[in-house]
Structures are given as C-alpha cells and as structure tokens.
Amino acid sequence: MNPGAVLVDSNVVLDILTEDPLWFSWSARALARCADEAILAINPIIYAEVSIRFASIEDLEEALAPHLFERHPLPWEEGKGPPLPDFYIGAHAAVAGTQLLTRDASRYRAYFPELRLIAP
C-alpha cells in the first residue's frame, strides 16, 4: 500500500503532452497539485498507452522520466477480471492503496467504488 502516491492515468499525461484544448488546463493544474502533495506514479500499462504518441523511446523516456513519475510494477492481485487497460490501472491503484488522478472517473467508480479519485 502506498497512500503517499498518486497513480496518473494516461489520459491526464496525454492531455498535457498534446496540450489538449479541452482538458489541458484541468489536467495540468491537477497534476501540479498532486505533485506538490504526493509522489506521481505510472505503471507499465500507462507507459504503453502514452508511448504510442512518441516516435522514439528517447523522447518517451524524457516525457515520463523516472524523476517525474515513479514507476510502479503491476500488482499480481489486479490480474483478475477483464484485461482492459482502465481496469488494470484502477486495480493497480486500488491494490497499491494510491489515489488515481484521472478525468475518466465514471468507469473507475463503477469497478472500484473504494478508490480515491482525483477527477473533474
């Protein structure tokens, strides 16, 4: 369990990296607020979802640098259930005891009602 960490969903990372016209402002403010209060974390699924936006591994590694985002392995317990990326991300946060910063709260609330979400 890691209550001092916030798992950052790929949609928040991509909002910032792509300067999404609708979500950039919210995601940037929320990420900055979380960074002031906790360790920011990603897992292999988040890394993979973000990676499709990059032409090279070097650029990806710069954007998701370990000094910015702590890399958490997927807990074995979260492998139960349908293999959807959002399900794995939510399960990771639930099993690890972290909060989850996302802008897609409805799906996470449905599967993980006990999960502490940071969402619009």
VEXMARMI-853063 format. One record per residue: residue number from 0; residue in one letter; x, y, z of N, C-alpha, C, CB in turn. Coordinates in steps of 0.02 Angstrom, whole numbers. Each point is the difference from the previous one (the first is absolute). Glycine has a CB too. Layout:
<pt k="NUM" r="A" n_east="X" n_north="Y" n_up="Z" ca_east="X" ca_north="Y" ca_up="Z" c_east="X" c_north="Y" c_up="Z" cb_east="X" cb_north="Y" cb_up="Z"/>
...
//
This chain:
<pt k="0" r="M" n_east="42" n_north="-59" n_up="0" ca_east="-42" ca_north="59" ca_up="0" c_east="44" c_north="62" c_up="0" cb_east="-92" cb_north="-62" cb_up="61"/>
<pt k="1" r="N" n_east="74" n_north="111" n_up="-101" ca_east="40" ca_north="61" ca_up="-5" c_east="-45" c_north="61" c_up="-2" cb_east="91" cb_north="-63" cb_up="-60"/>
<pt k="2" r="P" n_east="-119" n_north="83" n_up="118" ca_east="-46" ca_north="57" ca_up="-1" c_east="34" c_north="66" c_up="-16" cb_east="-67" cb_north="-60" cb_up="83"/>
<pt k="3" r="G" n_east="134" n_north="62" n_up="-85" ca_east="35" ca_north="62" ca_up="-17" c_east="12" c_north="8" c_up="-74" cb_east="53" cb_north="-6" cb_up="110"/>
<pt k="4" r="A" n_east="-83" n_north="-38" n_up="-150" ca_east="9" ca_north="3" ca_up="-73" c_east="-66" c_north="12" c_up="-34" cb_east="98" cb_north="-78" cb_up="8"/>
<pt k="5" r="V" n_east="-94" n_north="109" n_up="-67" ca_east="-58" ca_north="9" ca_up="-44" c_east="17" c_north="-31" c_up="-66" cb_east="-36" cb_north="107" cb_up="58"/>
<pt k="6" r="L" n_east="-2" n_north="-158" n_up="-78" ca_east="9" ca_north="-31" ca_up="-65" c_east="-33" c_north="46" c_up="-51" cb_east="1" cb_north="-118" cb_up="49"/>
<pt k="7" r="V" n_east="37" n_north="138" n_up="-99" ca_east="-24" ca_north="50" ca_up="-50" c_east="-23" c_north="-37" c_up="-62" cb_east="78" cb_north="89" cb_up="45"/>
<pt k="8" r="D" n_east="-142" n_north="-84" n_up="-61" ca_east="-28" ca_north="-33" ca_up="-58" c_east="30" c_north="28" c_up="-64" cb_east="-107" cb_north="-21" cb_up="64"/>
<pt k="9" r="S" n_east="111" n_north="-21" n_up="-115" ca_east="29" ca_north="21" ca_up="-64" c_east="-38" c_north="58" c_up="-31" cb_east="39" cb_north="-116" cb_up="-17"/>
<pt k="10" r="N" n_east="-104" n_north="121" n_up="29" ca_east="-37" ca_north="56" ca_up="-31" c_east="23" c_north="67" c_up="27" cb_east="-98" cb_north="-76" cb_up="-16"/>
<pt k="11" r="V" n_east="118" n_north="79" n_up="79" ca_east="25" ca_north="63" ca_up="29" c_east="68" c_north="16" c_up="-29" cb_east="-64" cb_north="-21" cb_up="107"/>
<pt k="12" r="V" n_east="107" n_north="-28" n_up="-111" ca_east="67" ca_north="11" ca_up="-29" c_east="-7" c_north="24" c_up="-73" cb_east="49" cb_north="-89" cb_up="76"/>
<pt k="13" r="L" n_east="-91" n_north="55" n_up="-114" ca_east="-9" ca_north="18" ca_up="-70" c_east="-32" c_north="69" c_up="-9" cb_east="-9" cb_north="-122" cb_up="-27"/>
<pt k="14" r="D" n_east="-37" n_north="140" n_up="72" ca_east="-29" ca_north="67" ca_up="-3" c_east="54" c_north="53" c_up="3" cb_east="-104" cb_north="-43" cb_up="55"/>
<pt k="15" r="I" n_east="153" n_north="32" n_up="-12" ca_east="54" ca_north="49" ca_up="9" c_east="49" c_north="-3" c_up="-58" cb_east="-12" cb_north="-10" cb_up="125"/>
<pt k="16" r="L" n_east="32" n_north="-49" n_up="-145" ca_east="49" ca_north="-7" ca_up="-54" c_east="-26" c_north="25" c_up="-67" cb_east="47" cb_north="-98" cb_up="61"/>
<pt k="17" r="T" n_east="-112" n_north="90" n_up="-72" ca_east="-29" ca_north="21" ca_up="-64" c_east="-32" c_north="69" c_up="4" cb_east="-19" cb_north="-120" cb_up="-28"/>
<pt k="18" r="E" n_east="20" n_north="149" n_up="88" ca_east="-32" ca_north="65" ca_up="12" c_east="-73" c_north="-2" c_up="-24" cb_east="111" cb_north="59" cb_up="-11"/>
<pt k="19" r="D" n_east="-146" n_north="-110" n_up="32" ca_east="-70" ca_north="-10" ca_up="-19" c_east="-40" c_north="63" c_up="14" cb_east="10" cb_north="-124" cb_up="24"/>
<pt k="20" r="P" n_east="-45" n_north="151" n_up="-74" ca_east="-36" ca_north="63" ca_up="9" c_east="-55" c_north="-2" c_up="53" cb_east="25" cb_north="23" cb_up="-118"/>
<pt k="21" r="L" n_east="-55" n_north="-81" n_up="129" ca_east="-53" ca_north="-6" ca_up="49" c_east="26" c_north="-15" c_up="70" cb_east="-75" cb_north="-38" cb_up="-92"/>
<pt k="22" r="W" n_east="124" n_north="-6" n_up="98" ca_east="20" ca_north="-27" ca_up="65" c_east="68" c_north="24" c_up="25" cb_east="-67" cb_north="-96" cb_up="-29"/>
<pt k="23" r="F" n_east="107" n_north="129" n_up="-12" ca_east="68" ca_north="19" ca_up="22" c_east="0" c_north="38" c_up="66" cb_east="33" cb_north="4" cb_up="-120"/>
<pt k="24" r="S" n_east="-73" n_north="46" n_up="125" ca_east="0" ca_north="44" ca_up="60" c_east="-16" c_north="-40" c_up="63" cb_east="-33" cb_north="97" cb_up="-72"/>
<pt k="25" r="W" n_east="-21" n_north="-135" n_up="70" ca_east="-18" ca_north="-40" ca_up="60" c_east="55" c_north="-50" c_up="17" cb_east="-121" cb_north="14" cb_up="-29"/>
<pt k="26" r="S" n_east="143" n_north="-51" n_up="-21" ca_east="51" ca_north="-52" ca_up="12" c_east="65" c_north="30" c_up="26" cb_east="-52" cb_north="-69" cb_up="-90"/>
<pt k="27" r="A" n_east="74" n_north="124" n_up="62" ca_east="63" ca_north="31" ca_up="23" c_east="-6" c_north="25" c_up="72" cb_east="24" cb_north="34" cb_up="-119"/>
<pt k="28" r="R" n_east="-80" n_north="-2" n_up="135" ca_east="-9" ca_north="23" ca_up="70" c_east="-4" c_north="-58" c_up="48" cb_east="-60" cb_north="101" cb_up="-42"/>
<pt k="29" r="A" n_east="22" n_north="-152" n_up="24" ca_east="-8" ca_north="-58" ca_up="44" c_east="66" c_north="-37" c_up="10" cb_east="-119" cb_north="-11" cb_up="-38"/>
<pt k="30" r="L" n_east="156" n_north="3" n_up="-16" ca_east="65" ca_north="-34" ca_up="5" c_east="48" c_north="40" c_up="44" cb_east="-18" cb_north="-51" cb_up="-113"/>
<pt k="31" r="A" n_east="20" n_north="117" n_up="104" ca_east="44" ca_north="42" ca_up="41" c_east="-20" c_north="-4" c_up="74" cb_east="17" cb_north="77" cb_up="-98"/>
<pt k="32" r="R" n_east="-81" n_north="-75" n_up="112" ca_east="-24" ca_north="-5" ca_up="69" c_east="20" c_north="-67" c_up="31" cb_east="-97" cb_north="76" cb_up="-28"/>
<pt k="33" r="C" n_east="88" n_north="-129" n_up="-10" ca_east="18" ca_north="-67" ca_up="25" c_east="76" c_north="-5" c_up="11" cb_east="-99" cb_north="-49" cb_up="-61"/>
<pt k="34" r="A" n_east="138" n_north="78" n_up="15" ca_east="73" ca_north="-3" ca_up="7" c_east="23" c_north="36" c_up="63" cb_east="11" cb_north="-5" cb_up="-125"/>
<pt k="35" r="D" n_east="-48" n_north="57" n_up="146" ca_east="18" ca_north="36" ca_up="61" c_east="-14" c_north="-41" c_up="62" cb_east="-24" cb_north="106" cb_up="-59"/>
<pt k="36" r="E" n_east="-23" n_north="-153" n_up="54" ca_east="-24" ca_north="-36" ca_up="59" c_east="21" c_north="-73" c_up="3" cb_east="-94" cb_north="77" cb_up="1"/>
<pt k="37" r="A" n_east="115" n_north="-105" n_up="-57" ca_east="13" ca_north="-72" ca_up="-3" c_east="51" c_north="-17" c_up="-53" cb_east="-117" cb_north="-21" cb_up="40"/>
<pt k="38" r="I" n_east="135" n_north="-43" n_up="-41" ca_east="43" ca_north="-26" ca_up="-53" c_east="-44" c_north="-17" c_up="-59" cb_east="84" cb_north="-46" cb_up="84"/>
<pt k="39" r="L" n_east="-65" n_north="68" n_up="-144" ca_east="-37" ca_north="-17" ca_up="-61" c_east="26" c_north="-68" c_up="-24" cb_east="-18" cb_north="123" cb_up="-30"/>
<pt k="40" r="A" n_east="-28" n_north="-166" n_up="9" ca_east="20" ca_north="-67" ca_up="-21" c_east="-36" c_north="-20" c_up="-64" cb_east="22" cb_north="-31" cb_up="119"/>
<pt k="41" r="I" n_east="10" n_north="-13" n_up="-156" ca_east="-30" ca_north="-31" ca_up="-59" c_east="16" c_north="-75" c_up="5" cb_east="11" cb_north="106" cb_up="-73"/>
<pt k="42" r="N" n_east="-45" n_north="-145" n_up="32" ca_east="14" ca_north="-72" ca_up="-3" c_east="13" c_north="-19" c_up="-74" cb_east="-73" cb_north="-23" cb_up="104"/>
<pt k="43" r="P" n_east="89" n_north="-39" n_up="-117" ca_east="15" ca_north="-19" ca_up="-70" c_east="-56" c_north="11" c_up="-49" cb_east="75" cb_north="-83" cb_up="47"/>
<pt k="44" r="I" n_east="-137" n_north="79" n_up="-26" ca_east="-56" ca_north="11" ca_up="-46" c_east="-5" c_north="74" c_up="-18" cb_east="-61" cb_north="-99" cb_up="48"/>
<pt k="45" r="I" n_east="68" n_north="142" n_up="1" ca_east="-1" ca_north="71" ca_up="-13" c_east="57" c_north="19" c_up="-45" cb_east="-54" cb_north="21" cb_up="112"/>
<pt k="46" r="Y" n_east="113" n_north="-48" n_up="-98" ca_east="60" ca_north="12" ca_up="-41" c_east="-15" c_north="-20" c_up="-73" cb_east="76" cb_north="-18" cb_up="100"/>
<pt k="47" r="A" n_east="-105" n_north="-41" n_up="-108" ca_east="-15" ca_north="-25" ca_up="-68" c_east="-51" c_north="43" c_up="-36" cb_east="26" cb_north="-116" cb_up="38"/>
<pt k="48" r="E" n_east="-79" n_north="137" n_up="-2" ca_east="-51" ca_north="42" ca_up="-31" c_east="29" c_north="68" c_up="-22" cb_east="-88" cb_north="-58" cb_up="70"/>
<pt k="49" r="V" n_east="132" n_north="86" n_up="-30" ca_east="30" ca_north="65" ca_up="-17" c_east="51" c_north="-9" c_up="-57" cb_east="-17" cb_north="40" cb_up="119"/>
<pt k="50" r="S" n_east="50" n_north="-97" n_up="-122" ca_east="54" ca_north="-11" ca_up="-47" c_east="-20" c_north="7" c_up="-73" cb_east="49" cb_north="-75" cb_up="83"/>
<pt k="51" r="I" n_east="-112" n_north="62" n_up="-99" ca_east="-21" ca_north="3" ca_up="-70" c_east="4" c_north="70" c_up="-29" cb_east="-74" cb_north="-97" cb_up="22"/>
<pt k="52" r="R" n_east="81" n_north="147" n_up="20" ca_east="5" ca_north="70" ca_up="-22" c_east="71" c_north="21" c_up="-17" cb_east="-99" cb_north="25" cb_up="69"/>
<pt k="53" r="F" n_east="148" n_north="-70" n_up="-61" ca_east="70" ca_north="18" ca_up="-8" c_east="33" c_north="-39" c_up="-56" cb_east="5" cb_north="28" cb_up="121"/>
<pt k="54" r="A" n_east="38" n_north="5" n_up="-158" ca_east="36" ca_north="-31" ca_up="-55" c_east="61" c_north="-39" c_up="25" cb_east="-39" cb_north="91" cb_up="-76"/>
<pt k="55" r="S" n_east="66" n_north="-71" n_up="134" ca_east="60" ca_north="-34" ca_up="25" c_east="-6" c_north="-14" c_up="75" cb_east="69" cb_north="55" cb_up="-89"/>
<pt k="56" r="I" n_east="-35" n_north="-107" n_up="111" ca_east="1" ca_north="-17" ca_up="71" c_east="34" c_north="55" c_up="40" cb_east="2" cb_north="-122" cb_up="-29"/>
<pt k="57" r="E" n_east="46" n_north="156" n_up="0" ca_east="35" ca_north="54" ca_up="35" c_east="-49" c_north="57" c_up="17" cb_east="107" cb_north="-30" cb_up="-60"/>
<pt k="58" r="D" n_east="-149" n_north="48" n_up="13" ca_east="-50" ca_north="52" ca_up="13" c_east="-50" c_north="-22" c_up="53" cb_east="14" cb_north="42" cb_up="-118"/>
<pt k="59" r="L" n_east="-35" n_north="-104" n_up="114" ca_east="-46" ca_north="-27" ca_up="50" c_east="32" c_north="0" c_up="69" cb_east="-53" cb_north="-72" cb_up="-88"/>
<pt k="60" r="E" n_east="115" n_north="50" n_up="92" ca_east="35" ca_north="-2" ca_up="64" c_east="9" c_north="70" c_up="29" cb_east="59" cb_north="-104" cb_up="-37"/>
<pt k="61" r="E" n_east="-50" n_north="153" n_up="-5" ca_east="6" ca_north="69" ca_up="23" c_east="-67" c_north="25" c_up="28" cb_east="91" cb_north="22" cb_up="-85"/>
<pt k="62" r="A" n_east="-145" n_north="-38" n_up="51" ca_east="-66" ca_north="23" ca_up="22" c_east="-22" c_north="-35" c_up="65" cb_east="-30" cb_north="22" cb_up="-119"/>
<pt k="63" r="L" n_east="48" n_north="-86" n_up="125" ca_east="-20" ca_north="-39" ca_up="59" c_east="60" c_north="-17" c_up="43" cb_east="-96" cb_north="-47" cb_up="-64"/>
<pt k="64" r="A" n_east="141" n_north="94" n_up="71" ca_east="62" ca_north="-11" ca_up="37" c_east="-13" c_north="-25" c_up="71" cb_east="55" cb_north="90" cb_up="-69"/>
<pt k="65" r="P" n_east="-15" n_north="-138" n_up="92" ca_east="-10" ca_north="-28" ca_up="67" c_east="4" c_north="53" c_up="56" cb_east="47" cb_north="-105" cb_up="-43"/>
<pt k="66" r="H" n_east="-13" n_north="160" n_up="32" ca_east="0" ca_north="51" ca_up="53" c_east="-65" c_north="40" c_up="1" cb_east="125" cb_north="8" cb_up="-11"/>
<pt k="67" r="L" n_east="-166" n_north="-15" n_up="-41" ca_east="-66" ca_north="32" ca_up="-2" c_east="-55" c_north="-48" c_up="20" cb_east="41" cb_north="76" cb_up="-90"/>
<pt k="68" r="F" n_east="-37" n_north="-137" n_up="65" ca_east="-50" ca_north="-52" ca_up="13" c_east="34" c_north="-63" c_up="25" cb_east="-75" cb_north="48" cb_up="-89"/>
<pt k="69" r="E" n_east="60" n_north="-65" n_up="152" ca_east="26" ca_north="-62" ca_up="27" c_east="-34" c_north="-57" c_up="-38" cb_east="20" cb_north="52" cb_up="116"/>
<pt k="70" r="R" n_east="17" n_north="-103" n_up="-130" ca_east="-27" ca_north="-57" ca_up="-39" c_east="-18" c_north="-57" c_up="48" cb_east="70" cb_north="32" cb_up="-101"/>
<pt k="71" r="H" n_east="-133" n_north="-48" n_up="101" ca_east="-25" ca_north="-53" ca_up="44" c_east="-16" c_north="-62" c_up="-41" cb_east="-47" cb_north="85" cb_up="79"/>
<pt k="72" r="P" n_east="68" n_north="-143" n_up="-56" ca_east="-19" ca_north="-62" ca_up="-34" c_east="-74" c_north="-14" c_up="11" cb_east="118" cb_north="-46" cb_up="13"/>
<pt k="73" r="L" n_east="-146" n_north="5" n_up="-56" ca_east="-70" ca_north="-20" ca_up="10" c_east="-3" c_north="-52" c_up="55" cb_east="-27" cb_north="24" cb_up="-121"/>
<pt k="74" r="P" n_east="-16" n_north="-14" n_up="171" ca_east="-8" ca_north="-52" ca_up="51" c_east="-33" c_north="-62" c_up="-30" cb_east="-10" cb_north="90" cb_up="90"/>
<pt k="75" r="W" n_east="30" n_north="-148" n_up="-68" ca_east="-28" ca_north="-62" ca_up="-25" c_east="-75" c_north="-4" c_up="12" cb_east="109" cb_north="-56" cb_up="20"/>
<pt k="76" r="E" n_east="-133" n_north="84" n_up="36" ca_east="-70" ca_north="-5" ca_up="17" c_east="-46" c_north="34" c_up="-50" cb_east="34" cb_north="-4" cb_up="118"/>
<pt k="77" r="E" n_east="-8" n_north="51" n_up="-157" ca_east="-44" ca_north="37" ca_up="-45" c_east="-14" c_north="-37" c_up="-65" cb_east="43" cb_north="103" cb_up="50"/>
<pt k="78" r="G" n_east="-12" n_north="-160" n_up="-61" ca_east="-10" ca_north="-36" ca_up="-62" c_east="-66" c_north="-36" c_up="-6" cb_east="119" cb_north="-13" cb_up="-4"/>
<pt k="79" r="K" n_east="-160" n_north="14" n_up="56" ca_east="-65" ca_north="-33" ca_up="-2" c_east="-50" c_north="45" c_up="-36" cb_east="25" cb_north="-62" cb_up="107"/>
<pt k="80" r="G" n_east="-63" n_north="35" n_up="-153" ca_east="-50" ca_north="40" ca_up="-34" c_east="17" c_north="13" c_up="-72" cb_east="-26" cb_north="52" cb_up="107"/>
<pt k="81" r="P" n_east="-14" n_north="-12" n_up="-141" ca_east="11" ca_north="12" ca_up="-71" c_east="64" c_north="40" c_up="-13" cb_east="-124" cb_north="-3" cb_up="-17"/>
<pt k="82" r="P" n_east="162" n_north="-14" n_up="-36" ca_east="64" ca_north="33" ca_up="-12" c_east="-7" c_north="67" c_up="-37" cb_east="51" cb_north="-112" cb_up="-4"/>
<pt k="83" r="L" n_east="-87" n_north="158" n_up="34" ca_east="-7" ca_north="67" ca_up="-28" c_east="51" c_north="46" c_up="33" cb_east="-123" cb_north="-19" cb_up="-23"/>
<pt k="84" r="P" n_east="156" n_north="62" n_up="-15" ca_east="50" ca_north="45" ca_up="31" c_east="-27" c_north="39" c_up="59" cb_east="53" cb_north="8" cb_up="-111"/>
<pt k="85" r="D" n_east="-113" n_north="20" n_up="106" ca_east="-26" ca_north="39" ca_up="56" c_east="-12" c_north="-44" c_up="61" cb_east="-53" cb_north="78" cb_up="-81"/>
<pt k="86" r="F" n_east="32" n_north="-140" n_up="68" ca_east="-10" ca_north="-46" ca_up="56" c_east="66" c_north="-13" c_up="36" cb_east="-98" cb_north="-53" cb_up="-60"/>
<pt k="87" r="Y" n_east="151" n_north="40" n_up="22" ca_east="65" ca_north="-12" ca_up="31" c_east="26" c_north="61" c_up="36" cb_east="24" cb_north="-83" cb_up="-89"/>
<pt k="88" r="I" n_east="-34" n_north="141" n_up="61" ca_east="22" ca_north="62" ca_up="32" c_east="-37" c_north="10" c_up="65" cb_east="28" cb_north="51" cb_up="-112"/>
<pt k="89" r="G" n_east="-94" n_north="-59" n_up="111" ca_east="-40" ca_north="8" ca_up="61" c_east="18" c_north="-53" c_up="51" cb_east="-91" cb_north="49" cb_up="-67"/>
<pt k="90" r="A" n_east="100" n_north="-110" n_up="45" ca_east="19" ca_north="-54" ca_up="47" c_east="67" c_north="13" c_up="31" cb_east="-67" cb_north="-81" cb_up="-67"/>
<pt k="91" r="H" n_east="114" n_north="105" n_up="27" ca_east="66" ca_north="17" ca_up="27" c_east="-6" c_north="50" c_up="56" cb_east="52" cb_north="-23" cb_up="-112"/>
<pt k="92" r="A" n_east="-88" n_north="78" n_up="100" ca_east="-8" ca_north="51" ca_up="51" c_east="-36" c_north="-28" c_up="62" cb_east="-3" cb_north="88" cb_up="-90"/>
<pt k="93" r="A" n_east="-48" n_north="-128" n_up="80" ca_east="-38" ca_north="-29" ca_up="56" c_east="44" c_north="-46" c_up="42" cb_east="-105" cb_north="9" cb_up="-67"/>
<pt k="94" r="V" n_east="140" n_north="-54" n_up="34" ca_east="43" ca_north="-48" ca_up="36" c_east="59" c_north="34" c_up="34" cb_east="-34" cb_north="-88" cb_up="-82"/>
<pt k="95" r="A" n_east="63" n_north="138" n_up="48" ca_east="57" ca_north="36" ca_up="28" c_east="-19" c_north="51" c_up="53" cb_east="58" cb_north="-17" cb_up="-108"/>
<pt k="96" r="G" n_east="-122" n_north="33" n_up="112" ca_east="-23" ca_north="49" ca_up="49" c_east="16" c_north="72" c_up="-19" cb_east="15" cb_north="-87" cb_up="85"/>
<pt k="97" r="T" n_east="-5" n_north="100" n_up="-149" ca_east="14" ca_north="68" ca_up="-22" c_east="-65" c_north="34" c_up="-22" cb_east="117" cb_north="-33" cb_up="-36"/>
<pt k="98" r="Q" n_east="-115" n_north="98" n_up="29" ca_east="-53" ca_north="36" ca_up="-32" c_east="11" c_north="-6" c_up="-75" cb_east="-13" cb_north="82" cb_up="98"/>
<pt k="99" r="L" n_east="-38" n_north="-66" n_up="-137" ca_east="7" ca_north="-1" ca_up="-73" c_east="-23" c_north="67" c_up="-28" cb_east="-19" cb_north="-125" cb_up="-3"/>
<pt k="100" r="L" n_east="64" n_north="157" n_up="-32" ca_east="-15" ca_north="63" ca_up="-35" c_east="-23" c_north="-17" c_up="-70" cb_east="85" cb_north="65" cb_up="69"/>
<pt k="101" r="T" n_east="-147" n_north="-49" n_up="-85" ca_east="-29" ca_north="-17" ca_up="-64" c_east="-54" c_north="50" c_up="-17" cb_east="25" cb_north="-122" cb_up="16"/>
<pt k="102" r="R" n_east="-45" n_north="124" n_up="-79" ca_east="-58" ca_north="40" ca_up="-18" c_east="-56" c_north="-46" c_up="-24" cb_east="73" cb_north="98" cb_up="-30"/>
<pt k="103" r="D" n_east="-64" n_north="-163" n_up="38" ca_east="-49" ca_north="-50" ca_up="-21" c_east="-24" c_north="-37" c_up="63" cb_east="54" cb_north="-13" cb_up="-115"/>
<pt k="104" r="A" n_east="-87" n_north="48" n_up="159" ca_east="-18" ca_north="-28" ca_up="65" c_east="-55" c_north="-51" c_up="-2" cb_east="35" cb_north="107" cb_up="48"/>
<pt k="105" r="S" n_east="-82" n_north="-102" n_up="-93" ca_east="-59" ca_north="-44" ca_up="2" c_east="18" c_north="-74" c_up="-4" cb_east="-64" cb_north="91" cb_up="-52"/>
<pt k="106" r="R" n_east="109" n_north="-109" n_up="8" ca_east="19" ca_north="-71" ca_up="-6" c_east="35" c_north="-24" c_up="63" cb_east="11" cb_north="14" cb_up="-124"/>
<pt k="107" r="Y" n_east="34" n_north="27" n_up="150" ca_east="36" ca_north="-20" ca_up="61" c_east="-48" c_north="-7" c_up="59" cb_east="103" cb_north="57" cb_up="-43"/>
<pt k="108" r="R" n_east="-151" n_north="-11" n_up="49" ca_east="-48" ca_north="-3" ca_up="55" c_east="-43" c_north="-63" c_up="-5" cb_east="-1" cb_north="125" cb_up="5"/>
<pt k="109" r="A" n_east="-15" n_north="-146" n_up="-65" ca_east="-41" ca_north="-59" ca_up="-10" c_east="36" c_north="-64" c_up="23" cb_east="-57" cb_north="57" cb_up="-96"/>
<pt k="110" r="Y" n_east="120" n_north="-63" n_up="77" ca_east="39" ca_north="-60" ca_up="17" c_east="31" c_north="3" c_up="69" cb_east="22" cb_north="-14" cb_up="-120"/>
<pt k="111" r="F" n_east="-4" n_north="73" n_up="143" ca_east="39" ca_north="9" ca_up="62" c_east="-31" c_north="55" c_up="42" cb_east="105" cb_north="-40" cb_up="-57"/>
<pt k="112" r="P" n_east="-163" n_north="28" n_up="88" ca_east="-32" ca_north="54" ca_up="38" c_east="40" c_north="25" c_up="59" cb_east="-107" cb_north="-48" cb_up="-36"/>
<pt k="113" r="E" n_east="153" n_north="7" n_up="62" ca_east="41" ca_north="21" ca_up="57" c_east="61" c_north="41" c_up="-20" cb_east="-39" cb_north="-103" cb_up="59"/>
<pt k="114" r="L" n_east="53" n_north="107" n_up="-123" ca_east="59" ca_north="34" ca_up="-25" c_east="-8" c_north="76" c_up="9" cb_east="21" cb_north="-93" cb_up="-82"/>
<pt k="115" r="R" n_east="31" n_north="124" n_up="110" ca_east="-1" ca_north="73" ca_up="8" c_east="23" c_north="31" c_up="-66" cb_east="23" cb_north="-9" cb_up="125"/>
<pt k="116" r="L" n_east="-70" n_north="45" n_up="-157" ca_east="13" ca_north="31" ca_up="-65" c_east="11" c_north="75" c_up="6" cb_east="-68" cb_north="-90" cb_up="-54"/>
<pt k="117" r="I" n_east="112" n_north="115" n_up="12" ca_east="8" ca_north="72" ca_up="-10" c_east="-24" c_north="11" c_up="-70" cb_east="100" cb_north="13" cb_up="81"/>
<pt k="118" r="A" n_east="-159" n_north="16" n_up="-88" ca_east="-32" ca_north="5" ca_up="-66" c_east="-42" c_north="64" c_up="-4" cb_east="-2" cb_north="-126" cb_up="-10"/>
<pt k="119" r="P" n_east="-11" n_north="149" n_up="-52" ca_east="-43" ca_north="59" ca_up="-6" c_east="-72" c_north="-17" c_up="20" cb_east="74" cb_north="44" cb_up="-92"/>
//
